[in-house]
Amino acid sequence: MFEKLAAVFGLKQHQQEEEITQVINIYDAVLAHSAWKKRLLEFLEGRSKEDLNPGNICVDYLCVLGKWIHSDGKIRFGDQPEFIKLVEEHAKFHQHAAKVVEAHKVGDTDRAMEILAGSFDDQSRKTVNCLTKLNTIVEEHNRKTAAQ
């Protein structure tokens, strides 16, 4: 499995395991971002033990995907239009998630639910779509390189 993931992102088999782990964390990050809706819904319904802080949530470089985007991802893909779009959409994702929490914390749970079901949902899809497009480009590049 490591070899396949490494190949998708153009890593050589002899590169350090931590680099390969970084690739796996991208997939984990997609799952984590997909799970945010459930996490926020549980918070709004009072079923969460988390004390979510909108000031932390709105920062896009604290999660695993954000750390990758602002470090290894930027180094490797920073000039790709799809990567640039991912950076923008991922930042917006965190802003929308923070708005859900902010609305709830000021007592406007109806507005929080509206954001969650509307703009947050849309932004979540856009972020995942950007990752999918970037991954497609990387796979195509790797196929061309392997064919040479």
C-alpha positions in Angstrom: 0.0 0.0 0.0 2.8 2.4 0.8 4.3 1.9 -2.6 1.0 2.7 -4.4 0.5 5.9 -2.3 4.1 6.9 -2.8 3.8 6.4 -6.6 0.6 8.5 -6.7 2.5 11.5 -5.3 5.8 10.8 -7.1 7.8 9.6 -4.1 10.5 7.0 -4.6 10.4 3.8 -2.6 13.6 4.6 -0.9 12.4 7.9 0.5 11.9 8.1 4.2 8.7 6.6 5.7 7.7 9.9 7.3 7.3 11.3 3.7 5.1 8.4 2.8 3.2 8.9 6.1 2.7 12.5 5.1 0.9 11.3 1.9 -1.3 9.0 3.9 -2.2 11.9 6.2 -3.7 13.7 3.1 -6.2 10.9 2.8 -6.9 11.0 6.5 -7.4 14.7 6.2 -10.1 14.3 3.6 -11.9 11.9 5.9 -11.4 14.3 8.8 -12.9 17.2 6.8 -15.8 15.0 5.7 -16.4 14.2 9.4 -16.7 17.9 10.3 -20.3 18.1 9.5 -21.2 15.4 12.0 -18.9 16.9 14.5 -20.6 20.3 14.1 -24.1 18.9 14.2 -23.3 17.1 17.4 -22.0 20.4 18.8 -25.2 22.2 17.8 -27.4 19.5 19.2 -25.5 19.6 22.6 -24.3 16.0 22.1 -20.6 17.0 21.9 -18.2 17.2 24.8 -15.9 19.5 22.7 -15.8 23.2 23.4 -15.2 24.3 19.8 -13.4 27.6 19.4 -14.2 29.6 16.3 -10.9 31.4 16.6 -9.0 28.2 16.2 -11.4 26.6 13.7 -11.0 29.5 11.2 -7.2 28.9 11.0 -6.6 26.7 8.0 -3.1 25.6 8.8 -3.8 23.9 12.1 -5.3 20.7 10.7 -3.3 17.9 9.0 -4.3 19.0 5.5 -3.6 22.6 6.2 -0.1 21.8 7.6 0.6 19.8 4.4 -0.8 22.6 2.2 1.4 25.2 3.8 4.6 23.0 3.8 5.3 19.9 1.6 2.2 20.5 -0.6 3.3 24.1 -1.4 6.8 23.0 -2.2 5.7 20.2 -4.5 2.5 21.6 -6.1 2.6 25.4 -5.4 2.7 26.4 -9.0 -0.3 24.2 -10.0 -3.6 26.1 -10.5 -5.5 23.2 -8.9 -3.3 23.4 -5.8 -3.8 27.2 -5.6 -7.6 26.6 -5.8 -7.3 24.0 -3.0 -5.5 26.5 -0.8 -8.4 29.0 -1.3 -11.2 26.5 -0.9 -9.6 24.9 2.2 -9.3 28.3 3.9 -13.0 29.0 3.1 -13.9 25.6 4.5 -12.5 26.6 7.9 -14.1 30.0 7.8 -17.6 28.4 7.2 -17.0 25.9 10.0 -16.1 28.8 12.3 -19.3 30.7 11.3 -21.4 27.7 12.4 -19.8 27.7 15.8 -20.0 31.5 16.1 -23.7 31.6 15.4 -24.4 28.8 17.9 -22.3 30.5 20.6 -24.3 33.7 20.3 -27.5 31.8 20.7 -28.6 31.6 17.0 -28.6 27.9 16.5 -31.2 28.1 13.7 -28.7 30.3 11.7 -25.9 27.8 12.6 -27.9 25.0 11.2 -28.7 27.0 8.1 -25.0 27.6 7.5 -24.1 24.0 8.2 -26.7 22.7 5.7 -25.9 25.4 3.1 -22.6 27.2 2.7 -20.6 24.8 4.9 -21.8 21.8 2.9 -21.0 23.5 -0.4 -17.6 24.5 0.8 -16.8 21.0 2.0 -17.6 19.6 -1.4 -15.5 22.2 -3.1 -12.5 21.4 -0.9 -12.8 17.6 -1.5 -13.3 18.3 -5.3 -10.0 20.3 -5.3 -8.2 17.4 -3.7 -9.6 15.0 -6.2 -8.6 17.2 -9.1 -5.1 17.6 -7.8 -4.8 13.9 -7.2 -5.9 13.3 -10.8 -3.2 15.6 -12.2 -0.6 13.9 -10.0 -1.7 10.4 -11.2 -1.6 11.6 -14.9 1.9 13.0 -14.4 3.0 9.7 -12.9 1.6 7.7 -15.7 3.4 9.8 -18.3 6.6 9.6 -16.3 6.3 5.8 -16.0 5.6 5.5 -19.8 8.9 7.3 -20.7 
